[in-house]
Amino acid sequence: MAMAGQMRETDDTSHTFCCGVLPGYFAIDTTKPAHYKWLFVMTAALLYNWVMIIGRAVFWELHNLSPVLWLSLDYICDGVYLVDMVVRAHEGYLEQGLMVKEPTKLRRNYVKSWIFKQDVASILPMDLLYILTGTGVDEYVPGPVLIRINRLLRFPRMGEFFNKTETRTNFPNAFRICKVVLYILIIIHWNACFYFAISYAIGFGTDGWVYKNITIEEHRTFSHQYIYSFYWSTLTLTTIGETPQPEKDVEYLFVVVDFLVGVLIFATIVGNVGSMITNMNAARAEFQNRMDGVKQYMEFRKVSKDLETRVIKWFDYLWSNKQSLDEEGVLKSLPDKLKAEIAIHVHLDTLKQVRIFQDCEPGLLVELVLKLKLQVFSPGDFVCRKGDVGKEMYIVKRGKLSVVADDGKTVYATLGAGSVFGEVSILNIAGNKTGNRRTANVRSVGYSDLFCLSKNDLWDALTEYPEAKKSLMERGRQLLMKDGLLDEEGLKAAQEQQETLSEKANRLDAATDTLNTRLARLLAEYSSTQQKIKQRLTRIERRLEFDSDVTLPTSPRLSPNFTLSPRGSVCPSPFQLGAAPLSRHREHSANVSRTGETDRPVSGSSKDNFVSGHHHLPLTSAGNTQYPPTQQSTSIPFAAPITHVPPSPMRRDTI
C-alpha cells in the first residue's frame, strides 16, 4: 500500500510538471510550461482578431476572398476564448505563500475579478446579428464583421504572454525590440484601415488626398489598396516624407489626429527603443570604463608599453570569453539557498576532482563551492613559484599550464582542464618536509582560467565540520607519505606538543568552569544580601516616619537641659543629663491617646509641682531640679519644642 501510494504521488508530481495541473484538484499552476504554451495559443487567437476584424471590415476584397475560411477561423478563436475562461477559472494563485487549489475558491476568485466581466463581454454572441446583415458583402461595400469588435477585449492575455516570454528568454533585449515593432505594425495597420474607410466615405478619387478611383483596374486589387493605405499611414504617423494635402474638413481633422497620435505614440516607442539599446550596451560601457580607468592609471604611473599591451590583451580576453561579468555582483541579489544551488551546479563536479575532498561531507563541499573564486592568467604568467608559501590551491577550468624548472625552459609536466595543484599546502600538515611551501614552478602557457580556494576560506569552513577536518588531515598525511614528503618524527613531536596544548586547554576550561561557578554563587549571595539590606532600610524608614508623626502631649516635660529659676522662668541647667528613653515617650503618648486625657492640676501640695498648667519637677535642696532616673544616657534624636513659661504665684515656703 505504501509503495502504491508513493507511485501515485510520483505520478501526480510528474503530471504537475508536465501539464501544469495540481494533483488532487483541477487547478492549473501558472508557472508550468503547459500554461505558457496555452498563453501562446491564446495570443495567436487574439492577434488574429486584432488584425483581421478591422481589415475584413474595411477591405471587402479580403473579406470576400473566402467567407467559409474566415467563419471557421472566427469560431475556432471563439472556442479558444471559451476554453480560456475555463482555464482562468482554475488557475491557482498564491495565498500566504501557498498555492490555492480548491476549485470553489478558484472559481470565486475569478468570478469576483474584473477580468471575468471583461471576458464575458468579449465572448458575447454578437454574431447573431449576421442573421440581419448576412455573412458576405457586395462589391465596394464594407463587411459586417465589425460586429465582432468585442473580441478585442482579451488584450490583457497577450500582455501576460509577453511578460512571461520576456522573463523566460535568454535574449530579453531582442524580444523587447520585436515586441515594440509588433505594436508599431498594429498601429500602422489600424490607421491604414481608417484611412481607407474615410476614403470610402468621402468617395474614392474625389480629390488628391483620398484613395484613387477604384474603377481603374490597377487600383481595384486588394494588394494595391492595402499597400498604398499602409504606406500613407506610415508616412503620416512617422512624420517622414510628404503626404497629399488634405482638402476637406474631415480630411484635415483626420490628419491632425494622426499627427497627434503619431507624436505621442512614436515618441514613447522611440524612447523605449533608445532605452533598450542603451541597456544592451550597458555591460560593454561598464567594461570599457573599467579598462579606460586602468589605462589612465598606467599612463599616469609611466608603465612600460610591453606591460600595458599585456593588460589590454587580458581585458580583451575577458570580454571575448564573456568573463567580464562580476559573478558576485550578479548573484548578490539572490537568497543564499539559490546562490548555493547555482554554485553547486557550476562548481561541484570540479571540486570533487580534488583528491583530498573526495568522500567529504556534502555540507562542507557546499561551503567550499561558495568560496571558489575565478582567476585568469595571461600567457607567461607564473601561477606559483618554487619556495613560495602555499596559501591557495588551484583547479584548472580551461587552458594549459606547464611545470617548469628554475631556468624557466625545462618543462617537467603539463596541466590541463581538471588538474589540481597546491591542495596539500593549504592544510598546514605538521611534519611536511617542504614546510607548506611550493615545490615547483607553474606557468600559464596561454590564457588560463583557474578556480582558487584560499587557506583562510578552507579553515573557516572546517570550523563547523570537525570530523571532516580530521579526515582531510589524515588524507593529506597519506598523500605526503605516498610522495615521501612526511617527516614522521616531526609529526610525532607536533602531535605530542598538540596533546600538551590540549591538556593545558582542558585545565584552563576546567578552571574557567570553577571560576564561573564561584562567581555565580557570589552573585547570588550578593543579590540576597542586597535584598535583605533593602528590607531593613525600609523598616527603619517606616519607623522614623511613624516617630515623626506621633502627637506630643499638651504639657511637655521640661528638657533636662533646663532648670526653673526662683522667679518661675526656665533657665539652662549647669549640667546635662541623659534624656529619657524614647520608649517612655511612646508609652506616655500611647497612654494619652488611650485615656483621652491631658495633664491636670492637682490639689494640695501637689499643685506646687505645676507651673501654669505644665508639669514641674521638684527642686532639690541645692536648688536643682530633680529628674527621674534614666535607664540610658543616650540622647533622643529629637527634642520637644522649648517654650517660655511665664512666672506664676508660688508660695514662699515651698522654695
Residue, then its C-alpha position, 0 to 999 in steps of 0.5 A: m500500500a505504501m509503495a502504491g501510494q508513493m507511485r501515485e504521488t510520483d505520478d501526480t508530481s510528474h503530471t504537475f510538471c508536465c501539464g501544469v495541473l495540481p494533483g488532487y484538484f483541477a487547478i492549473d499552476t501558472t508557472k508550468p510550461a503547459h500554461y505558457k504554451w496555452l498563453f501562446v495559443m491564446t495570443a495567436a487567437l487574439l492577434y488574429n482578431w486584432v488584425m483581421i476584424i478591422g481589415r475584413a471590415v474595411f477591405w471587402e476584397l479580403h473579406n470576400l476572398s473566402p467567407v467559409l475560411w474566415l467563419s471557421l477561423d472566427y469560431i475556432c478563436d471563439g472556442v479558444y476564448l471559451v476554453d480560456m475562461v475555463v482555464r482562468a477559472h482554475e488557475g491557482y494563485l498564491e495565498q500566504g505563500l501557498m498555492v490555492k487549489e480548491p476549485t470553489k475558491l478558484r472559481r470565486n476568485y475569478v468570478k469576483s475579478w474584473i477580468f471575468k466581466q471583461d471576458v464575458a463581454s468579449i465572448l458575447p454572441m454578437d454574431l447573431l446579428y449576421i442573421l440581419t446583415g448576412t455573412g458576405v458583402d457586395e462589391y465596394v461595400p464594407g463587411p459586417v464583421l465589425i460586429r465582432i469588435n468585442r473580441l478585442l477585449r482579451f488584450p490583457r492575455m497577450g500582455e501576460f504572454f509577453n511578460k512571461t516570454e520576456t522573463r523566460t528568454n535568454f535574449p530579453n533585449a531582442f524580444r523587447i525590440c520585436k515586441v515594440v515593432l509588433y505594436i508599431l505594425i498594429i498601429i500602422h495597420w489600424n490607421a491604414c484601415f481608417y484611412f481607407a474607410i474615410s476614403y470610402a466615405i468621402g468617395f474614392g478619387t474625389d480629390g488628391w488626398v483620398y484613395k484613387n478611383i477604384t474603377i481603374e483596374e490597377h487600383r481595384t486589387f486588394s494588394h494595391q489598396y492595402i499597400y498604398s493605405f499602409y504606406w500613407s499611414t506610415l508616412t503620416l504617423t512617422t512624420i517622414g516624407e510628404t503626404p497629399q494635402p488634405e482638402k476637406d474638413v474631415e480630411y484635415l481633422f483626420v490628419v491632425v489626429d494622426f499627427l497627434v497620435g503619431v507624436l505621442i505614440f512614436a515618441t514613447i516607442v522611440g524612447n523605449v527603443g533608445s532605452m533598450i539599446t542603451n541597456m544592451n550596451a550597458a555591460r560593454a560601457e561598464f567594461q570599457n570604463r573599467m579598462d579606460g580607468v586602468k589605462q589612465y592609471m598606467e599612463f599616469r604611473k609611466v608603465s612600460k608599453d610591453l606591460e600595458t599591451r599585456v593588460i589590454k590583451w587580458f581585458d580583451y580576453l575577458w570580454s571575448n570569453k564573456q568573463s567580464l561579468d562580476e559573478e558576485g555582483v550578479l548573484k548578490s541579489l539572490p537568497d543564499k539557498l539559490k546562490a548555493e544551488i547555482a554554485i553547486h551546479v557550476h562548481l561541484d563536479t570540479l571540486k570533487q576532482v580534488r583528491i583530498f575532498q573526495d568522500c567529504e561531507p556534502g555540507l562542507l563541499v557546499e561551503l567550499v563551492l561558495k568560496l571558489k573564486l575565478q582567476v585568469f592568467s595571461p600567457g607567461d604568467f607564473v601561477c606559483r613559484k618554487g619556495d613560495v608559501g602555499k596559501e591557495m590551491y588551484i583547479v584548472k577550468r580551461g587552458k594549459l599550464s606547464v611545470v617548469a624548472d628554475d631556468g624557466k625552459t625545462v618543462y617537467a609536466t603539463l596541466g590541463a582542464g581538471s588538474v589540481f595543484g597546491e591542495v596539500s599546502i593549504l592544510n598546514i600538515a605538521g611534519n611536511k618536509t617542504g614546510n607548506r611551501r611550493t615545490a615547483n614552478v607553474r606557468s600559464v602557457g596561454y590564457s588560463d582560467l583557474f578556480c582558487l580556494s584560499k587557506n583562510d576560506l578552507w579553515d573557516a569552513l572546517t570550523e563547523y565540520p570537525e570530523a571532516k577536518k580530521s579526515l582531510m588531515e589524515r588524507g593529506r598525511q597519506l598523500l605526503m607519505k605516498d610522495g615521501l614528503l612526511d617527516e614522521e618524527g616531526l609529526k610525532a613531536a607536533q602531535e605530542q606538543q598538540e596533546t600538551l596544548s590540549e591538556k593545558a586547554n582542558r585545565l584552563d576550561a576546567a578552571t574557567d568552569t570553577l571560576n564561573t561557578r564561584l562567581a555565580r554563587l557570589l552573585a547570588e549571595y550578593s543579590s540576597t544580601q542586597q535584598k535583605i539590606k533593602q528590607r531593613l532600610t525600609r523598616i527603619e524608614r517606616r519607623l522614623e516616619f511613624d516617630s515623626d508623626v506621633t502627637l506630643p502631649t499638651s504639657p511637655r516635660l521640661s528638657p533636662n537641659f533646663t532648670l526653673s529659676p526662683r522667679g518661675s522662668v526656665c533657665p539652662s541647667p549647669f549640667q546635662l543629663g541623659a534624656a529619657p528613653l524614647s520608649r517612655h515617650r511612646e508609652h506616655s503618648a500611647n497612654v494619652s491617646r488611650t485615656g483621652e486625657t491631658d495633664r491636670p492640676v492637682s490639689g494640695s501640695s501637689k499643685d506646687n509641682f505645676v507651673s501654669g498648667h505644665h508639669h514641674l519637677p521638684l527642686t532639690s535642696a541645692g536648688n536643682t531640679q530633680y529628674p527621674p532616673t534614666q535607664q540610658s544616657t543616650s540622647i533622643p534624636f529629637a527634642a520637644p519644642i522649648t517654650h517660655v513659661p511665664p512666672s506664676p504665684m508660688r508660695r514662699d515656703t515651698i522654695 
